[in-house]
């Protein structure tokens, strides 16, 4: 059965929005958020056991600047919790959307009703270049720049989601944000933009999952509202998943000359005055050996490891 992924993207369209090949690697100018494309994609043929993510079969309900009213109605009363996903480096548009569908299927497999979600994805214009050795630092730097420049667009995406979230939560549903890898670089730009544009505290997310975050480990130190330091003003709790065995982040640290948030969690995370346990938690995942570990999977443990996946599902259910 196809998986429905509602999406927004700040990729420039090179053709009709219902055609997969139209979603380019170029970004809409940061100053014109109304050019962000919104739509709905349907993903087929994902195989969890074979770890294949499927393909987009068709796209509909497309428009600029906001979701179609039918999508707003669907997400406002989804009948289940909501999962918002921001992808990382090395993802084409199709990669980003199929990964969102794949994640939704993985968490649903936990068997916990709270982990069966409707999914919404934001796709920023990563080039989707395959990771090879030696690591393609030029492609990495380009993606990092594009992720950072997407902050205003993601901020507007969040603003469009805010009334939808309020409606869904009023009907008893929870809302989660999952940012993976360089998606956390894009997220910090969005959080900064949110408050820089005069937006106040907002009850957007019940839980934010920062998975293998390719963001500086001191990100929460930029008080009062730099980088991720004000993320707790948009979420009831922040869960960071980190691993000292993450090969990709080890390479990123060398490229950026800075330790990454996804390696050992936040700087000074043991300081409970700065990181009260009811607002922040850190899950160290380097010790999990319940999946086949290689260069790529060491960075994908949030879904590859059944134990980590179950921790996320239990968090969605309010058990953690």
C-alpha positions as a Markdown table, in Angstrom:
| # | Residue | x | y | z |
|---|---|---|---|---|
| 1 | Unk | 0.0 | 0.0 | 0.0 |
| 2 | Unk | 1.5 | 3.4 | -0.9 |
| 3 | Unk | 2.7 | 5.7 | 1.9 |
| 4 | Unk | 1.5 | 9.3 | 1.8 |
| 5 | Unk | 4.1 | 12.0 | 2.3 |
| 6 | Unk | 2.9 | 15.6 | 2.5 |
| 7 | Unk | 5.9 | 17.8 | 1.7 |
| 8 | Unk | 7.3 | 21.3 | 1.2 |
| 9 | Unk | 10.5 | 22.1 | -0.7 |
| 10 | Unk | 12.5 | 25.2 | -1.5 |
| 11 | Unk | 13.9 | 23.5 | -4.6 |
| 12 | Unk | 13.5 | 25.5 | -7.8 |
| 13 | Unk | 11.0 | 23.8 | -10.2 |
| 14 | Unk | 12.3 | 23.1 | -13.7 |
| 15 | Unk | 9.0 | 21.9 | -14.9 |
| 16 | Unk | 5.5 | 20.9 | -13.8 |
| 17 | Unk | 5.3 | 20.3 | -10.1 |
| 18 | Unk | 3.6 | 16.9 | -10.5 |
| 19 | Unk | 6.7 | 15.6 | -12.4 |
| 20 | Unk | 9.5 | 14.1 | -10.3 |
| 21 | Unk | 12.2 | 15.4 | -12.6 |
| 22 | Unk | 11.1 | 19.0 | -12.0 |
| 23 | Unk | 12.7 | 19.3 | -8.6 |
| 24 | Unk | 16.1 | 20.7 | -9.1 |
| 25 | Unk | 19.2 | 21.1 | -7.0 |
| 26 | Unk | 18.8 | 24.9 | -6.9 |
| 27 | Unk | 17.2 | 26.8 | -4.1 |
| 28 | Unk | 14.4 | 29.4 | -4.2 |
| 29 | Unk | 15.7 | 32.8 | -3.1 |
| 30 | Unk | 15.6 | 33.1 | 0.7 |
| 31 | Unk | 13.6 | 36.4 | 0.4 |
| 32 | Unk | 10.6 | 34.8 | -1.4 |
| 33 | Unk | 9.1 | 32.0 | 0.8 |
| 34 | Unk | 5.9 | 32.1 | -1.3 |
| 35 | Unk | 7.8 | 30.3 | -4.0 |
| 36 | Unk | 8.3 | 27.2 | -1.8 |
| 37 | Unk | 6.4 | 24.3 | -3.3 |
| 38 | Unk | 3.9 | 22.3 | -1.2 |
| 39 | Unk | 2.4 | 19.0 | -2.3 |
| 40 | Unk | 1.7 | 15.3 | -1.6 |
| 41 | Unk | 3.7 | 12.4 | -2.8 |
| 42 | Unk | 2.9 | 8.7 | -2.8 |
| 43 | Unk | 5.7 | 6.2 | -2.2 |
| 44 | Unk | 5.5 | 2.5 | -3.2 |
| 45 | Unk | 7.6 | -0.6 | -2.9 |
| 46 | Unk | 9.5 | 0.1 | 0.3 |
| 47 | Unk | 11.0 | -3.1 | 1.8 |
| 48 | Unk | 12.0 | -2.8 | 5.4 |
| 49 | Unk | 13.7 | -6.2 | 5.5 |
| 50 | Unk | 15.8 | -5.5 | 2.4 |
| 51 | Unk | 16.4 | -1.9 | 3.6 |
| 52 | Unk | 15.1 | -0.5 | 0.2 |
| 53 | Unk | 13.3 | 2.8 | 0.4 |
| 54 | Unk | 10.9 | 2.5 | -2.5 |
| 55 | Unk | 10.0 | 5.1 | -5.2 |
| 56 | Unk | 7.6 | 8.0 | -5.7 |
| 57 | Unk | 4.7 | 6.9 | -7.9 |
| 58 | Unk | 3.0 | 10.2 | -8.3 |
| 59 | Unk | 2.7 | 13.7 | -6.9 |
| 60 | Unk | -0.5 | 15.8 | -6.4 |
| 61 | Unk | -2.1 | 18.7 | -4.5 |
| 62 | Unk | 0.8 | 21.0 | -5.5 |
| 63 | Unk | 0.9 | 24.7 | -4.9 |
| 64 | Unk | 3.1 | 27.6 | -3.8 |
| 65 | Unk | 3.4 | 29.0 | -0.3 |
| 66 | Unk | 1.0 | 26.8 | 1.5 |
| 67 | Unk | -0.6 | 23.3 | 1.7 |
| 68 | Unk | -3.7 | 22.6 | -0.4 |
| 69 | Unk | -6.8 | 22.9 | 1.7 |
| 70 | Unk | -7.5 | 19.2 | 1.4 |
| 71 | Unk | -4.0 | 18.5 | 2.9 |
| 72 | Unk | -4.7 | 21.1 | 5.7 |
| 73 | Unk | -7.9 | 19.3 | 6.6 |
| 74 | Unk | -6.2 | 15.9 | 6.5 |
| 75 | Unk | -3.3 | 16.9 | 8.7 |
| 76 | Unk | -5.6 | 18.9 | 11.1 |
| 77 | Unk | -7.5 | 15.8 | 11.9 |
| 78 | Unk | -5.1 | 13.0 | 11.0 |
| 79 | Unk | -6.5 | 10.2 | 13.3 |
| 80 | Unk | -2.9 | 9.6 | 14.5 |
| 81 | Unk | 0.2 | 11.5 | 15.6 |
| 82 | Unk | 2.2 | 13.7 | 13.2 |
| 83 | Unk | 5.9 | 13.2 | 12.3 |
| 84 | Unk | 7.8 | 16.1 | 10.6 |
| 85 | Unk | 11.0 | 15.1 | 8.9 |
| 86 | Unk | 14.1 | 17.1 | 7.7 |
| 87 | Unk | 16.6 | 15.1 | 5.8 |
| 88 | Unk | 20.4 | 15.3 | 5.7 |
| 89 | Unk | 23.3 | 15.6 | 3.3 |
| 90 | Unk | 23.4 | 13.5 | 0.1 |
| 91 | Unk | 19.6 | 13.4 | -0.6 |
| 92 | Unk | 17.9 | 14.2 | -3.9 |
| 93 | Unk | 14.2 | 15.2 | -3.7 |
| 94 | Unk | 13.1 | 11.6 | -4.3 |
| 95 | Unk | 15.6 | 10.4 | -1.7 |
| 96 | Unk | 14.2 | 12.8 | 0.9 |
| 97 | Unk | 10.5 | 11.9 | 0.3 |
| 98 | Unk | 11.1 | 8.1 | 0.1 |
| 99 | Unk | 13.3 | 8.3 | 3.3 |
| 100 | Unk | 10.4 | 10.1 | 5.1 |
| 101 | Unk | 8.1 | 7.3 | 4.0 |
| 102 | Unk | 10.6 | 4.7 | 5.0 |
| 103 | Unk | 11.0 | 6.2 | 8.5 |
| 104 | Unk | 7.3 | 6.3 | 8.9 |
| 105 | Unk | 7.1 | 2.6 | 8.1 |
| 106 | Unk | 10.1 | 1.7 | 10.4 |
| 107 | Unk | 8.5 | 3.4 | 13.4 |
| 108 | Unk | 5.1 | 1.9 | 12.7 |
| 109 | Unk | 6.8 | -1.5 | 12.8 |
| 110 | Unk | 7.4 | -1.0 | 16.5 |
| 111 | Unk | 3.8 | -2.0 | 17.1 |
| 112 | Unk | 3.2 | 1.0 | 19.3 |
| 113 | Unk | 0.1 | 2.9 | 18.1 |
| 114 | Unk | 1.7 | 6.2 | 19.0 |
| 115 | Unk | 4.5 | 5.5 | 16.5 |
| 116 | Unk | 2.2 | 5.1 | 13.6 |
| 117 | Unk | 2.2 | 8.6 | 12.2 |
| 118 | Unk | 1.2 | 10.8 | 9.4 |
| 119 | Unk | 4.4 | 12.2 | 7.9 |
| 120 | Unk | 5.3 | 15.6 | 6.6 |
| 121 | Unk | 8.7 | 16.3 | 5.0 |
| 122 | Unk | 10.7 | 19.4 | 4.2 |
| 123 | Unk | 13.2 | 18.8 | 1.3 |
| 124 | Unk | 16.0 | 21.4 | 1.0 |
| 125 | Unk | 18.1 | 21.3 | -2.2 |
| 126 | Unk | 20.9 | 18.8 | -1.4 |
| 127 | Unk | 22.6 | 17.6 | -4.5 |
| 128 | Unk | 22.1 | 14.0 | -3.7 |
| 129 | Unk | 25.6 | 13.0 | -4.5 |
| 130 | Unk | 26.6 | 9.6 | -3.4 |
| 131 | Unk | 29.1 | 9.3 | -0.5 |
| 132 | Unk | 32.4 | 8.0 | -1.8 |
| 133 | Unk | 35.9 | 7.8 | -0.6 |
| 134 | Unk | 37.7 | 10.1 | -0.5 |
| 135 | Unk | 34.8 | 12.1 | 1.0 |
| 136 | Unk | 33.5 | 14.7 | -1.5 |
| 137 | Unk | 34.2 | 17.8 | 0.5 |
| 138 | Unk | 33.1 | 20.2 | -2.2 |
| 139 | Unk | 29.6 | 18.5 | -2.5 |
| 140 | Unk | 29.5 | 18.5 | 1.3 |
| 141 | Unk | 30.2 | 22.2 | 1.6 |
| 142 | Unk | 27.7 | 23.0 | -1.1 |
| 143 | Unk | 25.0 | 21.1 | 0.8 |
| 144 | Unk | 26.0 | 22.7 | 4.0 |
| 145 | Unk | 25.5 | 26.1 | 2.5 |
| 146 | Unk | 22.2 | 25.2 | 1.0 |
| 147 | Unk | 21.0 | 23.8 | 4.3 |
| 148 | Unk | 21.9 | 27.0 | 6.1 |
| 149 | Unk | 20.3 | 29.2 | 3.5 |
| 150 | Unk | 17.0 | 27.2 | 3.9 |
| 151 | Unk | 16.4 | 28.6 | 7.4 |
| 152 | Unk | 13.8 | 31.2 | 6.4 |
| 153 | Unk | 11.9 | 28.7 | 4.2 |
| 154 | Unk | 11.7 | 26.2 | 7.0 |
| 155 | Unk | 10.7 | 28.9 | 9.4 |
| 156 | Unk | 7.7 | 29.7 | 7.1 |
| 157 | Unk | 7.0 | 26.0 | 6.8 |
| 158 | Unk | 6.8 | 25.8 | 10.6 |
| 159 | Unk | 4.5 | 28.8 | 10.6 |
| 160 | Unk | 2.2 | 27.1 | 8.1 |
| 161 | Unk | 2.2 | 24.0 | 10.3 |
| 162 | Unk | 1.4 | 25.9 | 13.5 |
| 163 | Unk | -2.4 | 26.1 | 13.1 |
| 164 | Unk | -2.4 | 22.5 | 11.8 |
| 165 | Unk | -0.5 | 21.3 | 14.8 |
| 166 | Unk | -2.8 | 23.2 | 17.2 |
| 167 | Unk | -5.8 | 21.5 | 15.6 |
| 168 | Unk | -4.3 | 18.0 | 15.6 |
| 169 | Unk | -3.2 | 18.4 | 19.2 |
| 170 | Unk | -6.7 | 19.6 | 20.2 |
| 171 | Unk | -7.9 | 16.2 | 18.9 |
| 172 | Unk | -5.5 | 14.4 | 21.2 |
| 173 | Unk | -2.5 | 13.8 | 18.9 |
| 174 | Unk | 1.1 | 14.4 | 19.5 |
| 175 | Unk | 3.6 | 16.0 | 17.1 |
| 176 | Unk | 7.2 | 15.1 | 16.5 |
| 177 | Unk | 10.1 | 16.6 | 14.6 |
| 178 | Unk | 12.9 | 14.3 | 13.4 |
| 179 | Unk | 16.0 | 16.0 | 11.9 |
| 180 | Unk | 18.8 | 13.8 | 10.6 |
| 181 | Unk | 22.4 | 14.6 | 10.0 |
| 182 | Unk | 22.8 | 17.9 | 8.1 |
| 183 | Unk | 19.0 | 18.5 | 8.5 |
| 184 | Unk | 20.1 | 19.8 | 12.0 |
| 185 | Unk | 22.2 | 22.5 | 10.3 |
| 186 | Unk | 19.1 | 23.5 | 8.4 |
| 187 | Unk | 17.0 | 23.3 | 11.6 |
| 188 | Unk | 19.3 | 25.6 | 13.5 |
| 189 | Unk | 19.0 | 28.2 | 10.7 |
| 190 | Unk | 15.2 | 27.9 | 11.0 |
| 191 | Unk | 15.2 | 28.3 | 14.8 |
| 192 | Unk | 17.3 | 31.4 | 14.5 |
| 193 | Unk | 15.1 | 32.8 | 11.8 |
| 194 | Unk | 12.0 | 32.1 | 13.8 |
| 195 | Unk | 13.0 | 34.3 | 16.7 |
| 196 | Unk | 15.0 | 36.9 | 14.5 |
| 197 | Unk | 11.7 | 37.6 | 12.7 |
| 198 | Unk | 9.9 | 38.4 | 16.0 |
| 199 | Unk | 8.1 | 35.2 | 16.4 |
| 200 | Unk | 7.6 | 34.2 | 20.1 |
| 201 | Unk | 7.6 | 30.9 | 21.9 |
| 202 | Unk | 5.4 | 28.3 | 20.2 |
| 203 | Unk | 4.2 | 24.9 | 21.3 |
| 204 | Unk | 5.0 | 23.2 | 18.0 |
| 205 | Unk | 6.5 | 19.9 | 18.9 |
| 206 | Unk | 6.0 | 17.4 | 21.8 |
| 207 | Unk | 9.4 | 16.0 | 21.1 |
| 208 | Unk | 12.3 | 16.9 | 18.8 |
| 209 | Unk | 14.6 | 14.1 | 17.8 |
| 210 | Unk | 18.1 | 15.2 | 16.7 |
| 211 | Unk | 19.5 | 12.1 | 15.1 |
| 212 | Unk | 23.2 | 12.0 | 14.2 |
| 213 | Unk | 23.2 | 15.8 | 14.2 |
| 214 | Unk | 25.8 | 17.3 | 11.8 |
| 215 | Unk | 25.8 | 20.5 | 13.8 |
| 216 | Unk | 28.4 | 22.0 | 16.1 |
| 217 | Unk | 28.3 | 20.4 | 19.5 |
| 218 | Unk | 28.2 | 23.8 | 21.2 |
| 219 | Unk | 25.0 | 24.7 | 19.3 |
| 220 | Unk | 22.9 | 25.1 | 22.5 |
| 221 | Unk | 25.5 | 27.6 | 24.0 |
| 222 | Unk | 24.5 | 30.4 | 21.7 |
| 223 | Unk | 22.1 | 32.0 | 24.1 |
| 224 | Unk | 19.6 | 33.5 | 24.1 |
| 225 | Unk | 18.4 | 32.5 | 20.6 |
| 226 | Unk | 21.4 | 31.6 | 18.4 |
| 227 | Unk | 21.7 | 28.3 | 16.5 |
| 228 | Unk | 19.7 | 25.6 | 18.5 |
| 229 | Unk | 19.8 | 27.4 | 21.9 |
| 230 | Unk | 16.1 | 28.4 | 21.6 |
| 231 | Unk | 14.8 | 25.1 | 20.3 |
| 232 | Unk | 13.4 | 24.3 | 23.7 |
| 233 | Unk | 11.0 | 27.3 | 23.2 |
| 234 | Unk | 9.5 | 25.5 | 20.3 |
| 235 | Unk | 9.4 | 22.0 | 21.8 |
| 236 | Unk | 8.3 | 20.4 | 25.0 |
| 237 | Unk | 11.5 | 18.2 | 25.0 |
| 238 | Unk | 14.6 | 17.7 | 22.9 |
| 239 | Unk | 16.1 | 14.2 | 22.5 |
| 240 | Unk | 19.6 | 14.0 | 21.0 |
| 241 | Unk | 20.8 | 10.7 | 19.6 |
| 242 | Unk | 24.6 | 10.5 | 19.3 |
| 243 | Unk | 27.3 | 8.0 | 18.6 |
| 244 | Unk | 31.1 | 8.0 | 19.0 |
| 245 | Unk | 31.2 | 5.3 | 16.3 |
| 246 | Unk | 29.6 | 7.6 | 13.6 |
| 247 | Unk | 32.2 | 7.6 | 10.8 |
| 248 | Unk | 30.5 | 10.2 | 8.7 |
| 249 | Unk | 30.5 | 12.7 | 11.6 |
| 250 | Unk | 34.1 | 12.0 | 12.3 |
| 251 | Unk | 34.9 | 13.0 | 8.7 |
| 252 | Unk | 32.6 | 16.1 | 9.1 |
| 253 | Unk | 34.4 | 17.1 | 12.3 |
| 254 | Unk | 37.7 | 17.1 | 10.3 |
| 255 | Unk | 36.2 | 19.1 | 7.4 |
| 256 | Unk | 34.6 | 21.7 | 9.8 |
| 257 | Unk | 37.4 | 21.7 | 12.4 |
| 258 | Unk | 34.6 | 21.4 | 15.1 |
| 259 | Unk | 33.1 | 18.5 | 17.1 |
| 260 | Unk | 29.6 | 17.6 | 16.0 |
| 261 | Unk | 26.5 | 17.4 | 18.2 |
| 262 | Unk | 25.8 | 13.9 | 17.0 |
| 263 | Unk | 29.2 | 12.6 | 18.3 |
| 264 | Unk | 28.9 | 13.0 | 22.0 |
| 265 | Unk | 25.8 | 15.1 | 22.5 |
| 266 | Unk | 25.7 | 18.8 | 23.5 |
| 267 | Unk | 28.7 | 20.6 | 25.1 |
| 268 | Unk | 28.3 | 20.6 | 28.9 |
| 269 | Unk | 25.3 | 18.3 | 28.6 |
| 270 | Unk | 25.8 | 17.0 | 32.2 |
| 271 | Unk | 25.0 | 20.5 | 33.5 |
| 272 | Unk | 21.4 | 19.9 | 34.7 |
| 273 | Unk | 20.9 | 23.6 | 35.3 |
| 274 | Unk | 21.4 | 24.3 | 31.6 |
| 275 | Unk | 20.0 | 21.0 | 30.4 |
| 276 | Unk | 17.2 | 20.0 | 32.9 |
| 277 | Unk | 16.2 | 16.3 | 32.4 |
| 278 | Unk | 12.6 | 17.2 | 31.8 |
| 279 | Unk | 13.5 | 19.3 | 28.8 |
| 280 | Unk | 16.6 | 17.5 | 27.4 |
| 281 | Unk | 17.7 | 13.9 | 27.1 |
| 282 | Unk | 20.7 | 12.4 | 25.3 |
| 283 | Unk | 20.8 | 8.8 | 24.1 |
| 284 | Unk | 24.3 | 7.5 | 23.4 |
| 285 | Unk | 24.1 | 4.9 | 20.6 |
| 286 | Unk | 27.7 | 3.9 | 19.9 |
| 287 | Unk | 27.3 | 0.7 | 22.0 |
| 288 | Unk | 24.4 | -0.8 | 20.0 |
| 289 | Unk | 25.5 | -3.8 | 18.0 |
| 290 | Unk | 22.1 | -5.0 | 16.8 |
| 291 | Unk | 22.6 | -4.1 | 13.1 |
| 292 | Unk | 25.2 | -4.4 | 10.4 |
| 293 | Unk | 27.6 | -1.6 | 10.9 |
| 294 | Unk | 29.5 | 0.0 | 8.0 |
| 295 | Unk | 30.4 | 3.6 | 7.1 |
| 296 | Unk | 26.9 | 4.5 | 6.0 |
| 297 | Unk | 25.0 | 2.6 | 8.6 |
| 298 | Unk | 27.1 | 4.0 | 11.4 |
| 299 | Unk | 25.3 | 7.3 | 10.6 |
| 300 | Unk | 21.9 | 5.7 | 10.1 |
| 301 | Unk | 21.6 | 3.9 | 13.4 |
| 302 | Unk | 18.4 | 5.8 | 14.4 |
| 303 | Unk | 16.5 | 3.6 | 12.0 |
| 304 | Unk | 19.0 | 0.7 | 11.4 |
| 305 | Unk | 19.3 | -0.3 | 15.1 |
| 306 | Unk | 16.1 | -2.0 | 16.4 |
| 307 | Unk | 17.0 | -0.8 | 19.9 |
| 308 | Unk | 17.4 | 2.8 | 18.9 |
| 309 | Unk | 14.3 | 2.7 | 16.8 |
| 310 | Unk | 12.3 | 1.3 | 19.7 |
| 311 | Unk | 13.6 | 4.0 | 22.0 |
| 312 | Unk | 12.3 | 6.6 | 19.5 |
| 313 | Unk | 8.9 | 4.8 | 19.3 |
| 314 | Unk | 8.7 | 4.5 | 23.1 |
| 315 | Unk | 9.4 | 8.3 | 23.3 |
| 316 | Unk | 6.6 | 8.9 | 20.8 |
| 317 | Unk | 4.3 | 6.9 | 23.1 |
| 318 | Unk | 5.4 | 8.9 | 26.1 |
| 319 | Unk | 7.0 | 5.9 | 27.8 |
| 320 | Unk | 10.5 | 7.5 | 28.0 |
